[in-house]
Amino acid sequence: LRRAVEYPASDALEGRATGTDGARKAAAYITTQLKAAGLKPLGKGAEGYQKPFEFTAGVKSLPDQNHLTLSTNGSAGAFEVEKDFRPLSFTANSSFEGEVVFAGYGLSVPSGKGRSYNSYDGLDVSNKIVLVLRYVPEDVEPKRRQELNLYAGLRYKALMARQRGAKALLVVTGPNSPNAGALAPLTFDTSLSGSGIIAASVSDKVAAAILSAAGKDLKTLQTGLDSENPHAEGGFPVPKVKVKISTGVEQIKQSDNNIVAVLPPSSERGAPARRDNNSTAGNQRAELELRAPAEYLLVGAHYDHLGHGEGRSLERSGEEGQIHHGADDNASGVATILELAANLAAERAKNPAAFKRGIIFALWSGEEIGLIGSSHFADAPMLPLTNIIAYVNFDMVGRLRDDKLDLQGVGSSSVWRRLIEKRNVAAGFNVSLQDDPYLPTDVTAFYPKGLPVLHFFTGSHEDYHRPTDTADKLNYDGMERIAKFARGILLDLLAGERPDYLKVAKAETGGAGRDSLRAYLGTIPDYTQEVQGVKLSGVRGGGPAEKAGLKGGDIIVEFAGQKITNIYDYTYAMDSVKIGKPVEVVVLRDGQRVKITVVPEARK
């Protein structure tokens, strides 16, 4: 286990970011280990164990394809891309010319989710261009802000406009909002899908030019909307103005590999097809041709990480740009999979009758950028998903503390609690069972496809997504115990009843997205200890929290007048604050209550 962590987490692999040389080196190492253990590649194809997939690594604007002109009273004026307007990452690459309708904040909140809100009441936007404000009304009460923020994501606003027949959406950051007048960044959310509508961010200059034709002023309009004044002008068609807009973006494509290997079931139905010894070189690989009735258990872990901290790093001041080693996240899961694969291959050689079902071992790439590799397999499976009885995942299993082991997704099948209880008699873990199968890891690629899922996890810690997640900090004795415990559950699944599938309702998030979560403090929660409140492991250098005097070890117990008992309370309270408005925070520091005033900044 230690050896299988140390190489993937070494400097030589530079953090294993998806699509990099480091990830390819990790894939080669994993392939060698699986082959040495006697596992075979899954399915046909010259690629053998490594199954390539294409992913979108980013998006870029195509300057020559982005144009915006405004025509009014017989005259026309052109605006400059990146200065006056910018395409949004999910825009349709298309052109349209038409009339403009102002639709306030472009929000549509269904009844039953707090008070309803519909920016499109009384407006006909079919075959028109819609101009809306970014974010939500600025002066509403915190609870109302929280309700509206769920529907304030730019993608969601684009969807609402498109569903009402609009051909284009223009978004302006109003004068009362954070980053007033600034263009929205060309951020990329790892989704491969466009929005089906032309979508662009425009400057206050463009908005003013459009609205002036109607004798309107953006600040006056926004101020009326910000307090939800029922008499405020919410939306209207802009007369005698036509806008012509073209947008063009290009997704930046790269490729990487999942590694997939198999131990076949003992029955003839899953046995390898016979091959002619004189077959071509490409067919001389010992590949398994799966036949329909055979059943398989899928077991996986992701092997990618963050490289030098790109994207989701929680690096602290002074750690910028360093290699993020990812020993626990998720070299620990990779090592556990390799150990289980070798052990069960040896077990099958001794006792093939125990393998009523086959077992597929999969090491995914692209988890850190949006479950890309596992989703590719789930969307284009190499065998019918009905042949797979369940998916078992290992992600961050290297930091066992106080015997506490989290087993998540237990609500996805009625068998999990019984199997866990049976095998834990000998293992002796303090297990925490969590029903929710919608997790920020690879199980979420498979549960919606109808597979029961089970996820092994030893909890987060202060080194999570930092360069300090190194191999020397892992609990290898704990990993060995987890592997033995998991081995028993896997053997039960290979020989016992097929797990049933239970539906668990997913919490509705509406159109929430990072673009609607505006407030930034730079606090880094410590997930390693259970306390009443939110304990901080540190603060980001130069952030509002550091400027205010918050520090690692502080426990936030009140925020903006709201009691904080856990991370969910904290996130909910953060969503209600205004940018630039001081907020009082109460922390416990060395057992004493300390009041600190922090000024939230706009999230970049």
PESUL-V663485 format. One record per pair of residues at least 6 apart in sequence whose ideal C-beta (glycine too) atoms are under 6 Angstrom apart, sorted by the first residue. I is the first residue (numbers start at 1). J is the second residue. Records with the same first field share a line. If there is no record, write none. Layout:
BEGIN
I: J  J
END
This chain:
BEGIN
1: 335  339  476  479
2: 476
4: 335  338
5: 327  331  335  471
6: 471
7: 29
8: 26  331
9: 325  327  331  471
11: 323
13: 22  25  26
14: 22  323
15: 305  306  307  308  323  324
16: 22  23  26  304  305
17: 307
18: 256  304  365  366  369
19: 254  256
23: 256  304  365
26: 303
27: 50  257  259
30: 259  363
31: 49  259
33: 338
34: 261  341
37: 341  342  345
38: 345
39: 261  341  345
40: 262  286  288
41: 48  49  287
42: 260  262  382
43: 382
46: 282
48: 285
49: 259  261
50: 257  259
51: 258  260
52: 255  257
53: 373  376
54: 253  255
55: 366  372
56: 192  251
57: 252  254
58: 188  252
59: 89  188  249  251
60: 250
61: 87  249
62: 248  250
63: 81
65: 248
66: 81  87  247  248
67: 246
68: 79  85  245
69: 76  78  244
70: 77  209  243
71: 242
72: 213  240  241
79: 85  206
84: 203  205  206
85: 200  202  206
86: 183  201
87: 200  247  249
88: 199
89: 186  188
90: 155  194  195
91: 198  199  247  249
92: 194  196  197  198
93: 248
94: 198
95: 246
96: 167  168  198
97: 244
98: 128  129
99: 128
100: 129  131  210  238  241  243
101: 123  125  128  130  237
102: 131  235  236
103: 119  120  123  130  132  235
104: 119  225  234  235
105: 119  133
106: 119  132  157
107: 117  119  151
108: 118  160
109: 116  117  151
114: 147
120: 164
123: 235
125: 164  166
126: 165
127: 167
128: 166
129: 168  243
130: 161  166  169
131: 170
132: 171
133: 174
134: 171  173
135: 152  177
136: 148  149  152
137: 225  226  228
138: 176  226
139: 226  227
142: 576
145: 576
146: 575  576
149: 516  575
150: 510  512
151: 510  511
152: 516
153: 511  512  513  515  516
154: 515
156: 511
158: 169  195  197  199
161: 169
162: 196  197
168: 198  245
169: 197  199
170: 200  202
171: 201
172: 202  207
173: 179  180  181  182
174: 222
175: 219
176: 222  226
178: 518  579  602
179: 602
181: 203  204
183: 201
184: 201
190: 369  370
198: 245  247
200: 247
207: 218
210: 238  241
211: 218
213: 238  240  241
214: 238
224: 232
225: 232
256: 365
258: 364  373
259: 363
260: 362
261: 361
262: 288  358  360
263: 345  348  358  359
264: 270  288  358
265: 294  355  357  358
266: 352  353  355
269: 291  293  294
270: 294  358
272: 288
273: 289
290: 383
295: 357  387  389
296: 358  360  387  388
297: 357  359  389  493
298: 360  388  391
299: 361  392
300: 362  364  393  442
301: 330  333  334  337  394
302: 330  364  367  442
303: 334  363
304: 365  367  368
305: 324  326
306: 313  324  368
308: 321  323
309: 315  324
312: 465
313: 465
314: 465  466  524
315: 466
316: 538
317: 541
319: 467
322: 467
324: 467
325: 469  470
326: 469
327: 469  470  471  474
328: 396  398  399  469
329: 396
330: 395
332: 397  398
333: 394  395  397
336: 394  397  483
337: 361
339: 483
340: 483
341: 361
348: 355
354: 495
355: 494
356: 495
357: 494
364: 373  374  442
365: 373
366: 372  373
367: 442
371: 442  445
374: 442  445
375: 445
378: 445  446  449
385: 449
389: 498
390: 451  452  499
391: 446  451  453
392: 454
393: 442  443  455
394: 456
395: 441
396: 457
397: 456  458  482
398: 474  479
399: 458  461
400: 458  475  478
403: 429  430
404: 430
405: 429  431
406: 432  457
407: 431  433
408: 434  439  455
409: 437  443  453  454  455
410: 416  433  435
411: 435  504
412: 437  447  452  453  502
413: 452  499  500  502
414: 500
415: 499
416: 454
419: 489  492
423: 485  488  489
424: 431
427: 485
437: 447  453  504
438: 444  506
439: 455
443: 453  455
446: 453
447: 453
450: 501
452: 499  501
460: 527
461: 528
462: 526  537
463: 469
518: 602  603
519: 574  577  600
520: 601  603
521: 544  545  600
522: 539  540  543  544  545
523: 536  539  545
524: 537  538
525: 534  567
526: 535  537
529: 535
531: 555
532: 565
533: 555  556  557  564
534: 556  564  567  570
535: 555
536: 552  554
537: 552
538: 552
539: 545  546  550
544: 598  599  601
548: 596  598
549: 596
554: 587  589
555: 587  588
556: 564  587
557: 564  586  588
558: 586
559: 573  585
560: 573  577  583
562: 573
564: 570
577: 583  600
579: 600  602
582: 597  599
583: 598
584: 595  597
585: 596  598
586: 593  595
587: 594
END
